[in-house]
């Protein structure tokens, strides 16, 4: 397939959907160009028993493809409800596609869904697939796959085949003999400043000290702002060879001018041509995509096994019976004819589970394949080449089920029972789990749990909490929500939605809105945690994750942790006494951006952060200060006395209350015009007066060099879009502060702004320039206290501080930040950022895409099976790492908890000392001495130091006999909350040798 077959780029994404925020999160992952290509793609999905509908769901809730057509005329069977979340018991016997179409269409009004029709027993044909850009076959026979792929390969149509069988999954890609991938990784192009370029045959480029270029051999770069060797500026992309972390070669520069100074390199993303073989050819010489390197030796066996399974089904007109030895032997024999070295054990398990269907595997394979569909449509990210085989045999229970245990019962769980057996199904249904968060990951988790029947038994329960309400932008990846649910609590809607999917959960899922944290420990107390078997986090911030991790460590509960960032995702399983906790190891801190570096996306981020601060300094903090001055007695004395910027803050109060207090909206426009002048002209002229462009440092080096870029003042021009946008946004926000009605007609702003008399600016001598962020700001204010009106004269008067809201495109918030940051960029002659990028940075929006979310939650649920089974070996569990863009899967064994030691006793973070019946402090000290030969030198609880060996005899005599709860209240001078049943205490201890030693924390039950 040639690059011309990527789809007509002129076809635009539905702008209405973008305006409403429906596609906002994946736009940050995919970009507008990829979304445009998707908007020109018609996708056909054949087979809707779990896997097919999981793929279709992703295309609806996130992609914005032109249309999705589905085909599955077969009647719904009761076991289909094990994984097909759009089916209900009343649908049994009806055509699957017919009942799925309506519910699928509810997910996204902007993507048409069409049922291709057909009669039961009628298979898809070549004539039926014509007119589609992508064809996806789910659960099709090998014969049918070959027939369809022969045509698609010949005619330039992208083809994917996928299937799930119990704890096994497979997928195959054929995107044509020449598929053009326009962006293999999706990562931001690298860039950096250079300090020299050699003029020779190799052309070695040296980057700024302490700034690794991050490039790899074969990357391409281009250059800007090079002085001297100007031939490099805007050159054709040059292929590089890495010489070191700070150097790379670009080829012959011997005929160029002499390099003088300056220059920025920028990585150029080059398209990659990928050659796919047809399925028929690939069966003979397969190319495998490895999902788990510890199972590398299984790939060939599964390659033969899935072919044998299709042959078995063709011969017997049925799948192998669950745990049936005779059928398994027949399948093994068929596979051995294809590969004599195939693993008997793996093939036997494939036969045993072939009739089964489990939701977590469907989520993993469905999420992965849906991303491959998007790659086929958009040409964004590297497709999988070419066969995927996945299994999670380690999720099987330790006591394997018998054949009798796995027989169908006429239950919605028969697909899962065929794999795990009835006894384990009972364990699943009587498990009690706490889900923290009902957003993107939370919705997918609840969907999987409802299919699994988690908590649906007589002793089971699911608790779910989330304080957030549903917003428009949630609908594209939190598929349990619909437009009718906007404004409602996520946890309530999600709980009701999954109870509708599986009526067994009615009354078994409890929704809560209280967030987890220190303030709600009276709700999520010892009794609450005693009533759950485990916790699953579906959170979007580290602080809340760490808190829940601490709670799980304290209450000795297993924790399932996961997270996503665009196409990247990770999972972690935390098991008491077996693994480290989430907080045991921290991610490295994010790379900080040098304050004076203004290049590429660094400029976007630094400029946006600067503009976000300007937003607060103009429209939030001054109004808050005015309100505090008018309402708080002695505000000036109490709040400004020790601030170091008293005069500046008084000047601000005078400005907002007296000198610049607007009475009309026209005055707000004048104010905005003067703000422009002050920030983008006068401030820059003052800076260049104090530090001219030819300024040198104390060592004689040019001050404006390397990362320090000399700015230029801007001359206001109402015909410049960015200039006018600043005036419009700033004036409207200033008017909001004063309760004045705003305006949006550009003509009004142009007319008034052009008539403003701008005072002539004269640079001042002796002004100290704030070069470093940590330098104190210069205090230039004068005493204007007497101009402030007394609060008594303005009773009831208040300003309106602006509350930043990123998702309301009519409130001018993002407009101001975009304009302010871009004007700053113009000052420094660096590229401006678009509104979309600015909104992401200013709003701290985490890029998200539903495919990654689905896959990650599937991996989490595979670990949940193990926790339900009570597996107790470290190598039973897996932490996962994925990047669907590359694509990449990685799994690792969890890390064991760190072992500490005192005297001869080893302990980990899961250990603690427990005291019951509220003992005295003396009892505790004596117990440590007698039982552990430890001398306690200090005892603390929270922020209170309760006792130490140096407090003196009088205090010791007073405190040692006190009951511990009374001691805590005595020292802290605060009563212990009535809901508190225990206190966590820390001590400093010395061992038999008198050396300081670490010991576990103490729990005192009161």
N, C-alpha and C positions, 0 to 999 in steps of 0.2 A: 504493500500500500504506500502510495506516495504522500508527500506532505500536503498535496492539494486536497486530499480526502479527509482532512481534519474537520471539515464542516465549515460552512460559510461564516467567516468571522463577522461579517456585516450583520448577521442575525443578532439582535440585542437581547440581553436579559430583560425580563419583565421589570421595567423600571418602577412600576407601582409596588411590586413586591419589595424591591430594594428600599423605596421611600418609606414603606411601612416597617422596615427593619426586619423583615422575614428572613432575609438572606445575610444579615449583617455578620454573624460569626464566621460562616464559611467563606465570606468574601475576604476576610483576613487570612484565610488559609489558601484559597484558590486564586484570588485575584479576578479582576473584571474580564480579562481576556479569556481565561479558562471558562468563566461563567458564560461568556458569549458563545464559545464553541459548544458548550453543553446545551445551550438554548436552541441549537440547531440540530440536536440529536434525537432520533426516535429509537426507543429501546424496547425490545421484545423479551419477556421473561416467560419461559415455558416451565410449568410445574410449580405449584403453590403450596406444597405440603411442608410448611415450616421454613425451609431454606429459601425457597423462591419468594415468599412473602416478606421474609427478613430483608432480602435484597431490595425488593420493590419498595418497602417502607423507607429505606435509606434514600432512594432516589426521589421519593416524594417529599420527605421532610427537609431535605437539604439541597438538592442539586439544581432544581430549576431546569431540568431537561425539557425538551420540547413536548414529548409525550411518552407515556409508559403504556405498553400494551401487554396484557397477560393472557396466558392460555393454559387452562387446566379444566377440561370438561368432566373429569372423573368425579364421582359422588363422594361427598365427605364421609369419612368413617370416624367412629368414636375415638380411635387412637390418634387421629390427626390432631386432636385437641391437646396432645402432649407438647406440641411446638407451634401450632398455627394459632396465634393469639387473636386473629380476627374472627375465628370460628366460635360458634356457640352450640350447645347441645341440640338446640332446635334445628340446626343446619344439617345434621346428619342425614345423608341420603340425597341432599341437593348438590348440584354441580358446584365444585369448589370455586371456580373463577366467578361464577354468578354471584355468590354470596360475599365474596371478597371484594369485588369491584366497588360496591357502594361504600364500604368502610374504609377502603384504601383512599378513595377520592376525598374523604373528609379531611385528610391530612394537609392538603395544599390545593387551594382553589385555583392556583396559577398553573398547575400541571394537569393536562387532560389524562384520564385513564380510560382505556378501552379494553373490553373483553372480546377476544378474537372468536369466541363461540365454540362450536364443535360439539360432537356427540360423544358419549362415553365409549371408550375403546378406540376412538379416532386419534391417531398420533399426528404430531406436527409434520408437515411436509415442506419441501423446498419452495413450492409455490406460495406457501403461507408466510414465509419469512422475507420475501422480497419487499424492499422499501424501508427496511430498518438499517440503521447504522451499527447497532450492536444487538447480537442475539445471545441470550443466556439460557442454557439448558440445565435444569435442575432435576437430578434423579433419573435422567434419560438412560436408556440402554446404550451400550457401547456401539451397537450397530447403528442406532439412530444418531448418535454423536458423529460417527464417521460419515454418514450420509449428509448430514447438514453441514459439517465442517468442510467436506470436499467442495461444496458449492460456495460457502463463505470465503474460503481461502482463495478460490479462483476469481471471485468477484469483489474482493476488497472490502468485505464486511467483517467487522470485529466479532470474534467468537469466544465465548467462555462456557465451559462445562463444569458443573460442580455437583457434589453429592455429600451427604452425611449419612453415616451408618453407625448408630450407637455412639461410642466414644471415638470414632474415626471420622475424618473428613478429607475430601480431595477437591482439587480445582485444577483446571487446565486453561491456558490462555493461548490464543492465536490471533494476533492483531495484524497479520499479513506479512508478506515477505520483506516489506520495507516500511516500517512504522516510524514516523518522526515524533520523537519525544522532545518538546520544546524546552522543558525545564526538568531535568532528571531528579533534582533534590528538593526544589522549592525553598531552599535557604536563601536569605538575603545575600546579594553579591558582596564579596569582601572588598574593602578599600583601605587605603592607608597613605600616609605621607612618606615621601622619599627624601633622602638627603644627598644622594649622588647617583649618577649613571655613568658607567665606564664607557669611554669611546673606543671600542675595539670590536673584534669579531664575535665576542661572547655577549657583550652588553650587560654586565652585571649591575643590577639595581640594588641599592642599599636603602633599607627603610629606616625610619626614625628609631633612635635608640629605645629599647625596652618596649617596642611595639612589634610583636610577631605578625608576620603577614598572613599566616594561616593558609597559604596556597598549597596546591599539590602539583606534581609534575603533570603536564598536559593541560593545565588550566590556561585560560586566555585572559589577557588584560589589555586595557587601553589607558591613556594618560590625559591629564589636563593640567594647566597652570605651570608647566615646566618652563623655566627661563633658561635661555641659552640653546639647549637642544630642543628647539621648538618643533622639530619634525615629529616628535612623539605626540604632541598635542592633537587629539582627535584622530590618531592613526588607526589603521585597520587593526583589529584585535591581534595581539602577538602571543604566540604560544610560549609558555614559560617552562624553565627547568629550575627546580628548587636547588639552591646552593647551601642554604642554611635557614635557620628560623627568621633571620632578618634580611636575607639576600635571595635574589632569584635572577636568572639570566633570561634575556628576551631576544637574543640573536644579534646579528651584525648591526652595530651602530657606528662603524668606523667612518662612514661618509656623512655623518650628521654633524651639527655644530657642537661646540664645547658646552657641556653642562655647566650652568652657573649656580642656580639655586631653585628651591621650591619644587612643586609637583605632587600630584596625587595619582595613585594607580587605582583603577577600578576593575574588578573581575567582570568578565563578560560571560554570561551564560550562553553556551553554544548548543544548538540542537544536536540530538543524538539519534542516529538511524539504528533501529533494532530489527534484526531479521528473525522472524518466527517460522518454525516449521509447521506443517499441517499435522493434525492429530495422527493421521495414518503413518506419516513418516516418523513422528515423534515417538510412537509406540515402539518402533524398532530401535531408535537411538535416543532415549529420553534425556532431557536436561532437567535436573531437579532443583527446586528452590527449597533450601533447608530451613525448617522452622525450629528445629531443636538438634543441635550438633551432638548431643548425647545419644540421639536416636538415628544417627546417620546411616547405620547398617540396616535400618528397617525400610528405607525408601524403596529399594529394589523389590523387596518382598511385597510391599503394599502395591507397587506398580503391577506386579503379577497378580496379586490378590484381588484388586478391584476388577481387573479384566476377567479373572476366573469367576468372580461373583456375578458379573453380567452374563457369562456363559451358563452358569448354574441356573440363573433365573430364566434364561431362554429355554433351557432343556426341561426344567421342572415346572415352569409357569408359576413359580413362587420363589420367595426368599428362603434361605436356610432357617429352620426352626430354632428358636432361642435355646442355647445350651444343648443342642442335640448333637451327640457324638457322630451319628451316621452321616448327617448332612455336612458336618464340619470335615469329616474325612473325605467326602466327595469333593468339597471345595478345595481342600489341600491338594488332592490329586490333580485337579484341573490346573491349579497354580503351578504345580511342580512340572507340568508339561511345558509351561512357559519359562520357568526359571527353576532348574533343579536345585539351586542353592537357597531357595526361599525358606524363610524361618517358619517352621511348623507351628510354633507357639503363637506367633503373631497372626498367621493365617487362621488358626483355629479360633482365636478371639474374634477375628473379623467375621467368621462364619457365625459364631455364637451371638454376636451383637447386630448382625446385618438387618434384622427385622426391627431393631430398636431405633428410637429417635429421642435425643435429649436436648433440651433447650440451650444449655451453655455451649455445646458444640455448634449448634445452628447459629448462635450469636457470633461465635468466633469466625466460622467460615463465611457466614452471611456478611459480617462487617468487612472482612477482607475482600470478598468478591465484589461487594458494592463499590469499594474504593477502586477496584480494577475496572469496573464499568465506567466510573468517572474518569479514569485515566484514558480509557478508550475514546470517550466523548471529548475530553478536553485537551489531550496531549500533555497534561500537566502531571509530573511525577513519573518515575520509572516503573513500567509495568513488571509484573512477575514473569520470569522466564524459567520454566514453562509449565512444569508439573509440580503441584504442591500436594504433599501427603502429611496429614497431621493426626496425632492421636493423643489421648490422655488416659492410657490404660492404668496409670497410677491412681486414678480417681476411683477405680473399682474398690468395693469394700474388702477389708482384710479377709473376711470369711466369704468366699465366693458363693453365689447362689446356685442352687441346683436347677435342673431342667424344669422340675415341677414348679419351683418358686417363680420361674420366669414366664409361665403360661399366661396368656391374656385373660383378663377378668371381666371384660366388657366395660372397663373404666377409662376415663379420660387420660389416666396415667399409664396406659398399657405400653406406650412407646418407651417410657422410662423403666417400667417394670421388666420389660424384655431384656434390659441391660443389668439392672441392679437387683431385681427380685422383689417380692412383696414385703419381706421382712425389712429390707432397707428402705422401701417406700414408706413404711410405717414410721421409721426413724426420721425420715425427712419431714413427714407431715406433723410430727409431734415436736419438732425443733422449735426453739423460741429465739428469735433474732431481733436485734435493735438496729434499724437503719437510720443513720444520721445524715439527713439531706435528701431532698426530693427533687433535685434539679435534673440535669442531663443524665448523669450516672445513676442517680437515684431512680429515675423513671425506668431506665433499662434494667436495673437490678430488680425492681418490683415486677416488671413484666416477666423476667426469667423465673423469679420465685413463684409467681402465680402458675406458670406452666409446670414447674417442678412439684407444686403442691406444698411448698414450704409453709409450715405453720398452720396447715389446713386441718390437722387432726384434732382430736378431743383435748389434747394437752398442749397443742401448738399455739403460737401467737407471733405476729409481726408488729412491732412498734415502729412508727416512722415519724420523725419530727423535722419540721422546716418552718422557719418564721416568715419566709418570703411569700409574696403573692405573685401571681402569674402575669407576665408582661408579653407584649406582642413578639419581641425578639426571642422569647423562649420557644415559640411554637415550631421553629424549624429543627429543633434537636431534642425537645422534651415531648415525645410523641404521645404521652398520656393526656396532654392538654389540647383543648380546642379553643377557637375564638370565643365561644360562649363562656369560657371559664376565666376570661381576663379579669383580674382584680381579686380573684378568689385565692384562698390559701393553697399552696402547692400540695402540702401533705394531705389535705382533705380530698382534693380532686384526684390525686394519684391513688389514694387508698380506695376511693369509690370506683375508679376506672379498672383497677386490677381485680376488685371483687366482682365487677361485671364480667371480666374475662373468665374468672373462675369462681362460680358461686360458692364453692367450698370455703372461700376466704371471708364470706360475709360474717361479720361478728368476730372474725379472727385477726383482723388488721386494725390497729388502733392508731389514729393520727393525732399528732400533737403539734403545737406551734411554739412551744417554749424552746429557745436555743439552749444548747449544752454550754455550760460554763459555771464559774464559781457562784454566780447569782442564782442558779437553779439547782443547786445541790440538795435543796429541800424536796425537789421533784424527782430528780434522778439520783435517788439516795441508795443506801445499802439494800433496802427492800426491793427497789426497782432492779438493781443489778443482780440480786439473788434470783430474780424471776426471769432472767434471760440466760441463754446458753452462749451467746456470742454477740459481737458488734460488727457492723459493716459501716465504714465511713464513705460518704459520698459528698465530700466537702470541697470547697474551692479556695481554702486558705490554710496556711501552715499552722497558724496559731491555734485554730480550732482542732486541727488534726493532732497537734501535740497535747492539747488538753484531753481529748478523748483517749489518746495513747496512755496518758498518766492514769486516767480512770480505769482503763482496762488492766494496766499493770497492778494497780491497787486492788481491784476486785478479782484479779486472776481470771480475766475473760479473754478468749481469743479475739483478735481484731483482724479484719480484712481491709486493707488499705489500697487505694488506687488513685490515679490522676491522669489527666490528658492535657496536652498542649498541641493543638492543631492535629497533625498526623502522628504525633508521638504519644505514647502512653506507657504507664508502668503499673505493676501490681506488686503488693507485698503482703505476705501472710505472717502474722505475729501470733505465736503459740506460747502460752505460759510455760516457763521452765525449759522450753525447747529452743526458742529463737531470741534474738535481740528484739528490742522494741523499736517502734518507728523513730523515737527520739534518740536512739542510741547512736545513729550516724546521720549527720546532716549533709545536705548538698553543699558543694562549695559556693561561696558568695558570688553573686553575679558580678561580672566584670564591670568595673566602674569606668565611666567615660571621662577622660581628662577635660577639665572645665573649659579650656580654650580650644578644644578640637571641634572643628565645624566642617565635617565632610560627610557626604552620603547620608545613610540612615542615622548616623550619629547626630547630624544636624537636626534631623527630624525630631529625635528624642530630646536633645538638649534644648532646642528651640521651643518645643511644645511644653516642656517642663518649666522653662522660663516664662512662657506666656500663661501657663496655668497659675503660676505665682502672681503674675501681674493681675490676673482675673481676681484673685483673692484680695490683693492689695488695693484694688480700685473699687470693687463692688461688694465685698464681704466684710473685711476687717474694719474699714472706716465706719460703715453703718452699725456694726456691732459695738464699736467704741463709742459712737454717739449715743446709742441706746443705753449703754452702761453708764456713761457720764450723766445722762438725764435721770437714771433710775436708781443708781447705787450711791448711797451717802459716802462722802469722802473718796470718791472714785479717783480723783487725781492724786491725792496723797497716798492712797493704798496701792495703786497700780502703776504709777509712773515714777515714783520716787527713786526706785533703784533700777530702772530699766536701762539707763545709759543713753536713752533717746527721748528724753522728756520733751525737749523743745520741738522735735519733729512731730511727736504725737499731738502736742498742743496745737501746732500749726495745722495738722490734719483736721482736728476738731473744729478749729476756726474756719477752715476752708469749707467743710461740709455743713457747718451750721450757720455761717455768716457770709463770707466773701464769695463763695461759689454756689450758694444755695439757689437752685433754679426755681423760677415761678412758672415758666412755660417750657414746652418741649424744644422750642427754638434755642433756648439758652443751653439745653443739654447738647445740642449739635455744636454750639460754639465751644462748650467745655471739651467735647470730644476732639474737635479740631485742634485745640491748644494742647491736649494730651498727646496727640500725634506729634506735634512740633517738639514738645519737651522730650519725648522718648526716642524719636528716630532722627531728629535733627540736632537740637541743642545739646543733648547728652553726648552725642557722637563728636560734635565740634569741640566740646569741652575736653573730651578724652584725647582727641588729636592735638589740642592745644597743650595739654599737659604731657602727652607722650606722642610727639610728631612721628610721622612715618619713617623718619631717618634717626629716631632715637636709638641710643646704644645702652647696653647694660654697664655695670661697674667694671666688667672685664673687657669692654670694648666690642662686644658682639651685638649685632643688630637686635633690638628688642622685638620688633615685629618679624619673627622668623620661626621656622618649624611650625608648631601647632598654633602659634599666636598669629592670627590674621588681622591685619589692619582694616578697620571699617571705613565706610564712607557715609556721610549724612545723606538723608533722603530729602528731596524737594517735593513738597506736597503737590499732587496732581489729581484732581477729581476724576479725570478720565482713566486713571489707573484703578483697575478693579480692586486690588488689594488695599489701596489707600482708602477708597470709598467704603469698602466692606468694614474696615476698622471704624470709620466714623459712624456708619449705620448701627453696628453692633454696640459700640461704646455708648453712643447717645441713648439707645433704647435701654441698656442696662442701667445707666445713670438715672434715667427717667423712672425705671422700676424702683430704684432706691427711694425715690421721693413720691411714689404713688402717682406719677404723671402718665398720661396715655401716650403710647409710642406711635411710631410711624415707620413705613417701609418704602414709600415712594422715593426712588433714587433722585428724582428731579428736585425734590424739596431739599435733600441733603446737599446736592451739588450747588444749588443756588445760595444757601446760607453759608456753607463752608467756604465758598469762593469770596464771600463778602466779609469774612472775619478779618479784623485788623490784628495781625500777629506782631507782637512786640519784637523789635530788633534784638537779637541775642549778641551779647558781648562776653567772650570767654573771661573767666576770672583767674587771676594768678593765685598761687599758694594753695590751690585745692589739692587735697590728697586723693589720689585715685585708688579705688579698691581693686588691686590687681588680683589678689587671691580671694577665694570665697570666704576664707576664715579671717580675713582682715576686718577690723571694725569699720563700720560705715562712718563716713565723715559727718560730724554734727555741725550743720550750718544754720540751724534755726535761730530765731530770736524770741524773746519773751513776749508772747501775745496773750498771756493769761487774761489781761484786763478786757480783751475783746470778746471773751467767751460769755455768752448770755448765761445768767444763773439758771440752774435747772428749775427753780421755782417759777420762772417766767415762761416755761414751756411745758407745763403739766399736760400729760397725755400725748405729747408729740413724739413720734417714733419714725425712724427710717426702716426700710425693708431690706435687710441683708439678702443677697442672692444666694439661693441654695442650688449648687451646681447639679445639673441634670443633663446627662449626655444624650438621652434618647428622645428628647423633645426638640425637633428640628425647627420649631417656631420661636424658641425662647432666646435666640442669639448667643447662647453660651459657647457652643462649638464654633459658631461663626467668629466670635471675638478671638478665641484662642487660635484659630486658624490664621486669621488676619494678623494678629499680634506676632505670632511666631514667624510668619512669612515675611513681614516687614523687617524683623530682626535678621532673617536670612538675607534679605536684600541689602541690609547694612553691611553684611560681611561677604557679599557676592557669592553666596552658596545656593544650591538648589532649594527651591521652595517645596513644601510638602502639600499633598492634596488633603482635602477635608476628611476623607475616609481614614487616611493614616493618622491625621491629627486626632480624630475622634477615638481611635483605638488607644493611642498613647495617653491622651488626657483623661479618658474614661477608664483607663486601666483595664481594657477589655481583653480577656484571654481568648485567643483564637480557638475555635472549637469546631469540630466536624463530627457528625453523627456516626460515621463509620468507625472511627477510633473508639468512640464511647461504647458502641455495641461490642466490639472485639474485646476491649478491656474488661467489661462486665462479664462477658463469657468466661474469660480466664479466671476472674475472681470466683465465679460460681463453681468452676471445676475444683478450686481449692476448698470451697465450702463443703462439697461432697466429702472431702477428706476430714474436715473438722467434725462433720456429723458422724463419721465413722470412728472418730477418736484416734486417728493415726498418731503414733508417738515416736516416730523416727524422723530425724532432721531431713534425710534424703527422700522422705515421702512427699515433701512439699516443694513448691517451685515459686520463686519470684520471677516476674516476667517483665520484659522490656520490648517495645515494638516501635517501629517507625514505618508507617504504611507508605510514605513517600518513596522510600529507597527501593523496595521494601526490605524490612529487617525484622527478624524475631530473635530474641535472646532469652534464655532461661538460666537461672542460677539457683543453687541450693541456698536457702536462707542461712544467715550467719548465726552461729550459736552465741548465746549471751556471754559477755566478758566475765571471766572468773576472777574474783577478788579473794583475798585470804587474810585472816587474822589468826595468830597462833597456828593451830593445825587445821582450822576450819575454812573450807572454801564456800563461797557464796556468790550469787548473781543478783541482778536487779529484781528478780522475782521473789527473793527471800525477804523476810522481815521478822522482827521480834514482836510478839503480841502479848499484851497484858489485859486481863479482864477485871471487871468489878472496880474500876477506878482506883488503882493502888496509890499509895503515897509516893512521893519522890524518893524517899529513903528506901522504900521497898524495891524500887527499880534499880537504884544504885547498888544495893546489896546483892540483888539477883545477878547483875552483871559480874560482880566481883566473885561471887560464889560459883556460878555456873560456867563462866567463860574466862575467868582470870583476867578480866578487863577492868581498868580503873577509868571511871568516867570523869572527865574534867570540865565538861560543859554540856548543858541541856538547853535546847531551844525548840520553840513551837511557832511556826509561821515567822513573823518578824520579831517575836519576843524572846529575849534571852532569859530563861527561867532561873537558871542557876549556873554558877561556875565555881571552881575550886578556889577562886580568889575573891569571892564576894564578901568575905569576912565572916567571923564566927556568929555575930548577931543575926545576919540575914540567913545564914545556913540554919541556925536553930529555929528560925521563924518558918522557913520554907520546907525543910526536909520532911516534917510530919504532915504537911498539907496533902489532902487528896488532890490528885493531879488536875482535875477539872477546876477545883477551887484555886489552885496555884496559877493556872492559866488566866483565870478571871482576875485574880489579884494583881498579877504583873501587867497584863494588857489593859486593865481597867475597863474591860468590856465584858458583858455577859456572853456566854457561849450560846449561839442560836439554839432554839428549842428543838429543831430537827436534827441537830448534830448528835451522832451516836458514837463517834470515835474521834480521836485527835492523832494527827500524824506528827511525830516527834523526831528530831535529829539530835545526835550526841557526838561529842568528840571523845575518843577513847585512846588509852595507852595499853599496849600489850604487856606481857610478862617481862619484856626487856626494857620497858619504859618508852618504847617507840610509838609515835602516833600511828594509828591504823584506821582504815575505813571499815565501818560496819554497816549492816543493813539498817534501814529506817525502822522506827518503832511505831506500833499502832497501840494506842491506849483506848480501850473500850470503856465508855463512861455510862 
